[in-house]
Amino acid sequence: MKKSDVPSIISSEVAIKGGIISEGEIRIDGRIDGDIECKIVIVGVNGIINGNINAQTAKIHGVLNGNLVAKSVVFGGTAKIKGDVRHQMLAIEPGAFIEGHCRRDDETAEKKT
């Protein structure tokens, strides 16, 4: 990603039915009913994802109902995750809710880089 690139933003007033593919960063404060594939995904406190996420870096502060595969994962204290997580690096802030399995998977993470 070039320095001049700005993230794509899905605001809180937006709901998308269908998947999203991006080579850059996506910030989601709205609702996505579909899978997401990108380099960096940030789900804000009001963001809701009903689908799977495949990214290099994922920072989740909202709701994820689906599986997550990423090299680096951060779950904020307001995160609510229902699904399995495959990661290389994982950070979980106090207050985060996770219902699913978290598995370190170096092989999967290395394929993303």
C-alpha positions in Angstrom: 0.0 0.0 0.0 1.4 3.4 -1.0 1.5 6.2 1.6 -1.0 8.2 -0.4 -3.6 5.4 -0.2 -6.5 6.0 2.1 -8.6 3.3 3.7 -12.0 2.4 2.3 -14.6 3.3 4.9 -18.0 1.7 5.3 -19.8 4.1 7.6 -22.4 3.3 10.2 -25.3 4.2 7.8 -24.2 1.6 5.2 -25.2 -2.0 4.9 -23.7 -4.3 2.3 -25.1 -7.6 1.2 -22.2 -9.4 -0.6 -18.5 -9.9 -0.3 -15.7 -7.3 -0.4 -12.3 -7.7 -1.9 -9.6 -5.1 -1.5 -5.8 -4.9 -1.8 -5.7 -2.2 0.8 -7.3 -1.2 4.1 -11.0 -1.3 5.0 -12.6 0.3 8.0 -16.1 -1.0 8.8 -18.5 0.9 11.0 -21.6 -0.4 9.2 -22.9 -3.9 8.5 -21.5 -6.4 6.0 -23.4 -9.6 5.1 -20.7 -11.4 3.2 -17.0 -12.4 3.2 -14.2 -9.9 3.4 -10.7 -10.3 1.8 -8.2 -7.5 2.2 -4.8 -6.5 3.5 -6.0 -4.7 6.7 -9.5 -4.7 8.2 -10.6 -2.6 11.1 -14.1 -3.3 12.5 -15.3 -0.4 14.6 -17.3 -0.6 17.8 -20.6 -0.4 15.8 -19.4 -2.6 12.9 -21.1 -5.9 12.3 -19.7 -8.6 10.0 -21.8 -11.7 9.1 -19.3 -13.6 7.1 -15.6 -14.7 7.1 -12.6 -12.5 7.1 -9.3 -13.2 5.4 -6.6 -10.6 5.9 -3.0 -9.9 6.9 -4.0 -7.7 9.8 -7.4 -7.6 11.6 -8.4 -5.3 14.4 -11.9 -6.1 15.7 -13.8 -3.9 18.1 -17.3 -4.8 16.9 -19.2 -8.0 16.0 -17.9 -10.8 13.9 -20.2 -13.8 13.2 -17.8 -15.9 11.1 -14.3 -17.3 10.9 -11.2 -15.1 10.8 -7.8 -16.0 9.2 -5.1 -13.3 9.6 -1.4 -13.1 10.4 -2.0 -10.4 13.1 -5.2 -10.2 15.1 -6.3 -7.8 17.8 -9.6 -8.1 19.6 -10.6 -4.9 21.4 -12.5 -4.9 24.7 -15.8 -4.4 22.9 -15.3 -7.2 20.4 -17.9 -10.0 20.1 -16.6 -12.9 18.1 -18.6 -16.1 17.2 -16.4 -18.2 15.0 -12.9 -19.8 14.8 -9.7 -17.7 14.5 -6.5 -18.8 12.8 -3.6 -16.5 13.5 0.1 -16.0 13.9 -0.1 -13.2 16.4 -3.1 -12.7 18.7 -3.9 -10.0 21.3 -7.1 -9.9 23.3 -8.1 -6.9 25.4 -10.1 -7.5 28.6 -13.8 -7.5 28.0 -13.7 -9.2 24.5 -16.1 -12.1 24.0 -15.0 -15.0 21.9 -17.1 -18.1 21.2 -15.0 -20.4 19.0 -11.5 -21.8 18.7 -8.3 -19.7 18.4 -5.4 -21.6 16.7 -1.9 -20.4 16.0 -1.2 -21.4 12.4 2.2 -20.3 11.2 1.7 -22.0 7.8 -1.5 -20.2 7.0 -0.2 -16.8 8.1 2.9 -17.1 6.0 0.9 -17.7 2.8 -0.7 -14.2 3.3 2.5 -12.3 3.4 
